[in-house]
Amino acid sequence: MFDTSQQMEVFPTTVDLKRIDPSLNMRRFYRMSVQPDLFGGACLVREWGRIGFRGQMLIERHPDEGHAVTALLKLAASKTRRGYRAVAEQKMD
């Protein structure tokens, strides 16, 4: 009935955020993605750091994709409150 390749995702599984403030010499990125693991669960992969540098990575294990997506949305909301913006809506000055 529905081809899964044409079906849109309801919840995001990848978020790419940036925070750029030249007055503070701040150029940071924060990436999150939900990845399946080998045991039937899901992992939330978080990467952050200064733009142009390697940064850090943290992998959180969750029992299923729903829990991982919930954690991703909570973190994205928290980062948005702290001044991070999605890459698509970032203005170039």
N, C-alpha and C positions, 0 to 999 in steps of 0.2 A: 504494500500500500504506500508507505513512505520510504523514500530512499534516504538512508541515514547520512549520506554525504551532502544532501541538500538541506537537511534539517538544521536549523539554527540552535546554538546553545542558549539555554535560558540563563545560566549563571556563568560568569567568566571563570576560566581555569588558568588564565595568565594575566598578570597586571604588571605594567612597567611604569614606574613613577620617577620623576626628577624634581629636584629642588635647587633652583639657581637663584642666588642673590649676590650680584656683583659687589654691593656695598659691604658685605660681610666676607667676601672672597669664598663663598660657599657654592660648590658645584657637586651635588650628591645624587646618587641613583639608588633605587630600591626596586628589585624585581622579585616577583613571587609567581610560582607556577605549581599546579597540582599534577603529580605524576603517579601512575600506578606502580605498585611494588610487586615483587614476585610472590607474595603470600596472600594476595586477594585484597589487600588494603590499599591505602593511598598515602602519598607523602606530599607535604607542602615544602617545596624547595624555596628558600629565601636567600637572596643575594643582595648585599648593600656595600656602599663605599663611595669614594670620591670618583667622579667621572674621569676616565682616562687611566685608572688604576685597577688592579685586580679585585680588591675588596675582600669581603668575607662571605662565607656560605654556611647555612644552617639547614639541616633536614629534619623536619618533624614528621613522625609517623602517626597516622590516624587509622581507625578501624575500617573506614570506608570513604568514598569520594565525597559524600555529603558532609561529613565532619570536616574534611580538609577544605572544602569550598567555603564552609561557614567560617573557619579560622582565617582563610584568605580574605574574605569580605570584612571581617572585624579588623584585621591588620590594615587593610586598605583604607578603611574609614579613619582609623587612628592616625595613619600617616597623612591623610588629606587634612585632618585637623591641625597637624603640625606644619603644614605649608607645602607638602609635596603635591604635585599635579601630574595627571596622566600625560604621557608623552604626546598624545594627539592634541591636547589642549594647551601645551606649553607654547608660549609666545617667544619668538626670537627678537631680542632688542638690538 
